[in-house]
Amino acid sequence: MENRKRHCWECLRLSLVCDFTEPECKRCSVAGVTCPGYGETKPLRLNWVAPGKVRSRTRKTKDKGPKTLGVPVNSAMYPLMVALNELGRHPGIRKIQPVHIDAGMTRPDFIRLNIVCMALNHRMNRAGDKREALALTHAYYHFRGLVLRSLNEEIRLERNRTRNVNVLIVGILSLLLADAHQGEPLHWRCHLQGVQQLIMLRGGLRAMTGPGIQPLLLCYTYVTVIGDTSSPASDLTMTTPLLAELITILKDNGDKPYSFYPFPTPLFAATVEINYLRARAISRVQTETETDPENFFQEAEQILQHIQSFHPEQWSKSRPAKPAWLLLARLMQAAVAIYCISSLSSLSLLSHKHDHDHAKTTSRKSLYTLLKQALSAPWFNGSLTWPLVVLGVDAVNDSANMRAFVKEGLTDLSYRGGSYVPLMAKGVLERYWAGGGGGWDVCFDRPYAMTMQWTVNRHNLR
């Protein structure tokens, strides 16, 4: 019997007709694949497809992929964010171009597919039809599963020290943001704790170095700090050593417009100090340490004084589009003052109750007025979620009109931003109002992610 020619192993794997050219077939050469040859033994390096699962190569189409992958982001999300550039050029806002798609193809799946999750998340939260939303939800969790699988593989490789931990942190943070916008109550905290452990293994925040690392740390810091404001004092994510380190870093670095947007950096630093004080105060109660409580009282008063002595006019003077920045600075000053008084009063860390109640009432009225102006402006969008939630917590002491304003504002922000976060916040506040209030830690009886940030700036990351 005449010996039949043997197909090369690559053509055999793909059920293609080999041309039998030696030492390597032309079909493999044209496809840019190293031909595995015609040996008797199947090469182990090939991913052998199970019987019945063999698929032939799909025909390539010219340029359609790069031109269409960015469409959902560019058409739906980019217009919402680009208005920020009217306040000054934002380094993280840009259209997705074919060159970005091409560059992204070299990234791991957990980086590339997170962009798909982001776009699906935005679309499902703006879908008017329930069937469409359900289909998008199924697609979202499909791609989320692929992201998790890729992340698990990356973590395994990282244990072998074969990959860059900075890229791994970007993947985890991106998944965290996707889960937060989807309203996952527990997953985002697990992701955040994982990032924190990686940072501690690297030696802390100051030890994190490398190209493109600053936007990565800014994202981690912002999401963690804001998440801790809407968490009970007994269950904060950021450890006290990291909080102390962060306070020092903030004091050493200048104030840039978008570092912790929408917070002016001095007010963001005050928010970190509040979280740090809350963490130490509850730790003293839980461990029954002998720390003098008078030190906590003095520190609480100093933080509040720093917030009240912040000058929005002076801070916004050097900013482009000064009126918008001035409005934002006044708004955030009122919100941080309310957070300071409300959260620290829950732990009995502020004396002179009458004076502080008056200061909180004044800040609440001011915040209400300023939010009415800001919500009608095109620049701020989802960045107003946190101050609106702060107003909602204190609105339990005010009129039904104020509470209705908060509910309507959060509903509108959810649709405009394509995120479930404002609707989640609305549900938390409605339960709190129905229960008659009771203080900051009563409202946030477990951790909630109130961030509206969508992505991590990966520019220059290596």
N, C-alpha and C positions, 0 to 999 in steps of 0.2 A: 504493500500500500504506500502511495506517495506521501511523504511527510508534509503535513500542512504547515504553512507559515504561522508563526506565533505573533500575536499582537503585542505591542509594548504594554507595560502594566498601566500606564496612564490612560491610554486609549481604551484598554479593557475595563478600567474602573469607570469610565464615563460612557461606555457602550458606543464608542465611536469606531469607525473603520480606520485602522492604522495603514500607513503607506509602506511599512516594513523597512524603511531606510535605516541603515546602520552607519555609525554607532548609535545615532538617535534619530527618531522619526521627524519628518518635516512638520507634521501637525503640531507636535510639542514645541518645536522651534518657533513656528509662527505665533503660537499662543503665549510665548514667553515663559514656558514651563520647562524645567530641566527634565529631559526624558529619562525615566528610570530604567530603560533598557528592556531586554527580552529574556532575562534569566529564568531559571526553573523555580526559584523561590520568590515569593511575593515580598517586596521591600517593606520593612516594618515602619518606615517613616511615612508611608501613605495612610490617609484616613480612609479605611475601607468602608464602603457603604453597605449596609445590611441588605440581604436578598429582598427584592421587591421594592427597594427604596432608591434604585438607581435612576438618576436624572441626567439628561443630556444638557450640554451647555446651552444657555439661552442666547439668542442672537443679539449682538451688541447694537445699540442704537446711538446715533450721534448726538452727544451733548445734552440729551434730555434730562438725565439725572441731575447734573449740577445746576441746570436752569430752573428746575422745579422743586428741589428739596427745600429751598429757602422761602418759597412762596407763602405758606401759612404764617411764618414769623414776620416776613416783610409786609404782608397785606393786613394782618390783624394786630400784631403786637408792636411793630416798629412805630406806627403813627401815634400810639399812646405814649411812647417814651421819648420820641424825638422832640416834643415840645419843650423838654427840659433844656435842650440846647439854646433856647431863647434866653435862658438865665445865665448862659456861659457854657462853653463846650464841655460836654460830658465824655470822659475817655472811654466809657464802656458801652456807649450807644452807637451802633452802626448797623447798616443793612447787611444781610447775609448775601455775599456775592459768590459766584462760581469758584473764585480762587479760595474762598474760605471753605467751601465744600470739599474742594480738592485737597486742601491741607488737612481737613478733618478726617479724610479717609485713611490717613496714616495714624490716627489716634486709636486707642482701644475702644471696643464697643461701648463700654460704660461712659465714655465721653461723647461719642457720636450719637448714640441712641437716647441719651438724656435730652438732647435737643428735640428729638421726636416726642418724647414724653412731655416736654414743656409745651410744645405746640398743641398736642392733643388735649392737655390739661386746660389750656386757655380756651380751646374750641368747645369742650364739653361744658364748661361753666358759662358759656355764652349761648349754648344751643337752646333754641326756643321749643324744639320738639323733643319729647321724652324718648322716642325711639332712636332719634339721632344721638341723643346724649348717652343712651345705653350702649349703642354701637361704639361710640367713641371711648366709653369707659372700658369696654372689653379690649379695644385696641390698646388703650393706655396700659392696662395691666399685663397685656402680652409683652409689650416692649419693656415695661418695668421688670418683668421676669428675666428678660434677656440682659438687662443692665445688672441685675443682681447676680446672675450667673457669671457675667464678665468680671464683676467686682470680686467675687469669691476666688476666681482664678488669679486675679491681680494680687489679692492678699496672700495667696499661696506663694506666688512668685516673690512678693516682698519679703516673706519669711526667709526665702533663700537669698535675699539681698541682690536680686537681679534686676529690679526696676526702681524708678524714682518715686519716693514716697510723696512728693508734692503732687504728682499727677494722681496718685491714689486719693489724696485728700480732696482734690478737685472733684473727682468722681463721687465721693461720699457726700460732699456738700451739695452737689447738683441733685443727687437723689433726695437729700434732705429737703431742698427747696421744692422739688416736685411733690413729695409727700405732704409738705406743709400746705401747698396750694390745693391739694386734693382733700385736705381736711383730715388726714390720718392722725389720730390723737396720740399715738404712742411711737410710731416709727421714727418720726423726726428726732425725738429725744435720743433714741438708740444710736442714730447716725451721728448726732452731735457728740455724744459721749465717746464714740469711736474715734472721731477726729481729735477730741481732747486728749485721749490716750496716746495717739500718734504724736501730737505736739509735745506731750510730756516726755515721751520716749526720745524725742529729738533734743530735749534739754530745755524746753520752755519756748515762749514766744520769741524771745530775743535770739535764740539759737536757730530759728527758722530763716534760712538764707537761700539765695539762688535766684535765677532770672524769673521774673513774673510772680515772685512770691508775695509782694505787697498787696495786690488786689485779693489774693487768696486769704490772707490774714485779716484784711478789712471785712471781708464777707463773713468769716468765722466769728470775728469779734462782734459785728453788728447783730447777726442772727442770735448769738448766744446771749448777749446783753438784753436785747429786746424780749427774747423768750423768757429770761429770768424775771423781767418786770411783771409778766403775766403768769407767774408761778408762785406757789406759796413759799414763804421764807424757809420752810423746812425742806424744800425740794428744789433748790437751785442747781443748775447744771455746772456753771463755772466754779471751780474750786477756789477757796480763799487764796492759795498761793498764786494762781493765775490772775485773780482779780487784783491782788496787790501789785503784781508785775505789770498788768495792763494800766493801772493808774499811773505808775511811773513812766511807762512808755508814752501815754497821752500827754503828760506834762513836758516830756522831752521833745515832742514833735510839734510842728507848726499846725495852724488851722487852715485846711484846704476846703474849698466849698463843698465837694462831693464826698469827702472822706467817710462821713457817717450820715449822709443825707437821709432824712430831712433835718437832722440835728446839727446845729452849730457845735463844733468840737467842744467848747467849754461846757455846754449843756449836756453833751453826751458823756463827758468826763464826770459831771455831777451825777448822772444816772448810774454810772459804774460805781461811784462812791456810795450811793444809796444801796445798791445791791450788795456791796461789800459789807456795809454796816448791818444790813438785814441778815446776811449769812453768819456774821460773828455773833450778833445778838441772840439769834435762835440757837446757835451752837452753845452759848453760855447757859441758856435755859436747859437744853437737853443734857448737857454734861455736868451741870451744877458746878461750874468752875467759879473761882473766887475773884474774877475780874470785876473791878469797881464799876458799877453801872453808871456812875456819874460821868465817866469818860465817854460812854456811849451818848449820854444826853448832850454833852458839850459838842461832840462830833456831829450829831444830828442838827443842832442849831447852826453850826458852822456851814454845813452843806446847804441848808436853806438860805443862809445869808449870801453864799456865793451865787446861788440861783437868782435871788432877788437883786443882787448888785450887777448882774449881767446887763450890758447896754446894747440892745438891738440896733439902735441908730449908729453907734460907733462900729459895731461888727459889720453891718451891711454897707457902710460908707464906701469901702473899697471894692465892692462887688459890682459886676455888670448887672443891669436891670435891677437897680437898687430898690425900687418900691416892692417888687415881688419878694426879694430876699428879706426886706424889713418886715413884711407881713409874716413870712415864714418864721423869722426869728422871734417875733412877739408871740406868735401862736405857740411855738415850741417852748418858750420860756414859761408861759402859763401852764402848759401841759406838764412839764417837768416839775413845776412847783406843786401842782396838785398831786402828782405821783409821790413826791417827797413827803408831803404832809400826810397823805392818806396811808401810804405803806408803812411809814415809821410810826404813825399813831396806832396802827394795828398791833404794833409791838410795844406800845407805851413808851416810846423813846422821845416823845416831844412833850414838854411841860407847857405851861401857859396856854391851856386849851382854848380859852376865849380868843386870844390874839391869833392863834393859828387857824381857828375856825373862820375868823373874819378874813384872814389872808387867803384861805382856800375859797371862800365865797367870792371874793373879788376876782381871783384867778379863773374861777368857773364862769362867771359872767363875761369876763374878757375873752376867754377861749370860745365861748358860744358865739359871740359877735364876730370874732376873727375867722372861725371856721365857716360861717355863712359866706364870708367874702372869698375864702380860699377854695371852697368846693365849687364855686362857679368859675374859677380860673382854669385854663387848660394845662397849666404846668405841673400841678402837684399830683393829681390822680390818686393812685394807691398809696402814695407816701403819707396821706392824711389818715390812714387807718388807725395808727397807734394813738394820735391825739384825740381822735373821735371816740376811741374806746375809753381813754382816760376820762373824757367828758361824760361818757355814759356811766362809768362807775360812780361819779359824783352826782350825776343827775338824779339819783335815787332821793337826794335831798332837795330837789327842785321840782319844776312844773312838769305836767304831762306833755306840754308842748315841747319842752327840751328833750324829753325822752323820745317823742315821736320824731323829732329832728335827727336824733342819733340813729334811730332805726332806718329812716328813709335814706340817710347818708350812707350807712353801711350797705344797704341793699343796692344803691346806685353804684358804689365803689366795687362791689362784687361783680356786677355786670360789666362795667366799664373796664375793669382790670382783668376780667376772665379768671377770677380766683374765688375759691370757697372760703378763704380766710375771713373776709368781712361778715359773711353769713354765719360762720361759726361764732365769731365775736358777738353778733347780734343775739344768737341763741343763749350764750353765756350771760349777757346782760339782762335779757328778758327773765331768765330764771332768778337772777340776783334781785331784780326789781320786784318780782312776784313774792320773793321771800322777805321783802322789807329791808334789804341791805344788811349791814353788820360789819363792814370794814373790808379793806383791800384783800386780805387773805381769805375772807369768806367768799368773795366774788370769785377769786382764782384759787379754788380748792385743789386744783391739780394743774400741771404745766400745760400751757397753750402757746402755740406758735402764732404770733401776731405780725410776723414779718411779711412784707409784700415784695421783697426782692425776688427776681425771677431766676437770674443766672449768676454764675461766677465768671468774672473777667479772666479769660485764659490767655490773653495776649502776652506774648513773650515767654510763656511758661515752657520750661524745658524738663 
